[in-house]
Amino acid sequence: MKQFYLLLIAVIAFAQCAGLNAQTDKKASADIPKAPREFRGAWVATVSNIDWPSSPALSTEQQKSELVAILDKAVELNLNAIVFQVRPACDAMYDSKIEPWSEYLTGQQGKAPEPYYDPLKFIVEEAHKRGLELHTWFNPYRAWHPSAKSEPAPNHVSKAKPKITKSYGKHLWLDPGEKETREHTISVIMDVVNRYDIDGVHIDDYFYPYKEKDKDKKTIEFPDEASYKKYVDAGGTLQRNNWRRDNVNRFVERFYKDVKTAKSWVKVGISPFGIWKPGYPSQVKGFDQYEELYADAKLWLNRGWVDYWTPQLYWKTSSPEQSFPVLLAWWAGENKKERNLWPGLFTSRVSDREQSWPASEIVNQIKLTRAQPGATGDVHFSMKALMKNAGHINDYLTSPAQDIYCKTAIVPASPWLDKTAPAEPTVALKDSEDGSKLLSWKAGSNDKDIRWWLLSILTDGKWNYKTLPADKMSFEIKKDGDKPLPSMIAVSAINRVGNESPPTAQSIK
């Protein structure tokens, strides 16, 4: 009995001691500075093998190696998202039962990788291991690209559904005026949303095609006479141009709603051409996507049919008729629903060649984006420029003097999707036999929608940050040469829409 009471006294004393430590850590937790919030993405284009794979003749292991190198470079540069093109032209860079394997992957449309692997499953898993979001990028209507060399596979839409496929100049295009086109493209996108653990889904500026010209330099009219006649015969009253815009509007609205219904946390993004119409704002001149692509991009942003908006602002800050900051400010003014605004940057224009952009142009554009209220990140086109360090762009991005991407940043939240933050995690520190320490943690309140763990690490008086995937619940602290050990680490949980829990701080002694 005496032993029981002695044990009980020891347990109470330990609990009191633990409580004192928790209070001390709780006070420290309140003083943890918030990690920077900024979307830092890069497009990885697969059409024409722009970014990946470098050749369709690569082996499976070489393809995987290139993907890993892309992701490792993103981590090295403190990016936090990759926008990966999975459907260049009604084909698939993943295992699809709806559309054929892309020839840009294996050299022949319809041919699977050998040995078999699913590139999308692979890049999703590898990106998440590294704390990176993975967004899938689709071309909604392009059915064949001039760079293609192989014959269409038997299940390609041009053979399986020829009535909705139109020859236009050097391309094949799906007719947006056909209901079956919308159904087909939505089914492709939703197949990926439902089967893969992606963070976002993204479409670009290819709605109706950019105008093609014949051998006499005359503009070729898009061949949608049959679908427009079907519309008119059914009682439709819109003029043809307005009908075309309405076709795209209905697709964009449904695309957003269907993704939200299936997985509300998957972010929907669109990267339209950077100018809505010439004259908006007044000094802007150039291509008119409203009249040429039948894309009423302003309407989609005004209505909030996106979670993030990435206008392709591919002009210099000094361009008088297409000024980067002027266009960015205009789009910010049209962001009525306060969605994430992350402009696209033409980083591939940077090089040491004459007529190219200096790296300082991109640096200045990032600084201007940070100065624009409502804009919280950027997307680089494309990853190839960052892989090559074109024009020393990487040196500028990571230079402490420039203060661009020197520290890890967290993707901004999307509060219109959900405002509830995860509960504060519990943390434990354990000494290991080799002299290192192991910090481990658990979710509070059995939270199940955690996407990331954020470690806020205080070393030598300076805070740095690290993101880990939800299934990684420990962090080893060990001596690394002459580098000082952290004096404190705080752990917080971030859910799928970017809401962060209160941090739990742990002193490292």
Secondary structure by P-SEA (a helix, b strand, c coil): caaaaaaaaaaaaaaaaaaaaaaaaaaaaaacccccbbbbbbbbcccccccccccccccaaaaaaaaaaaaaaaaaacccccccccccccccccccccccccccccccccccccccccaaaaaaaaaaaacbbbbbbbccccccccccccccccccccccccccccccccccccccccaaaaaaaaaaaaaaaacccccccccccccccccccccccccccccaaaaaaaaaaacccccaaaaaaaaaaaaaaaaaaaaaaacccbbbbbbccccccccccccccccccccccccaaaaaaaaccccbbbcccccccccccccaaaaaaaaaaacccccbbbbbbcccccccccccccaaaaaaaaaaaaaccccccccccccccccccccaaaaaaacccccccccccccccccccccccccbbbbbbbbccccbbbbbbbbccccccccbbbbbcccccccccccccccccbbbbbbccccccccbbbbbbbcccccccbbbbbbcc
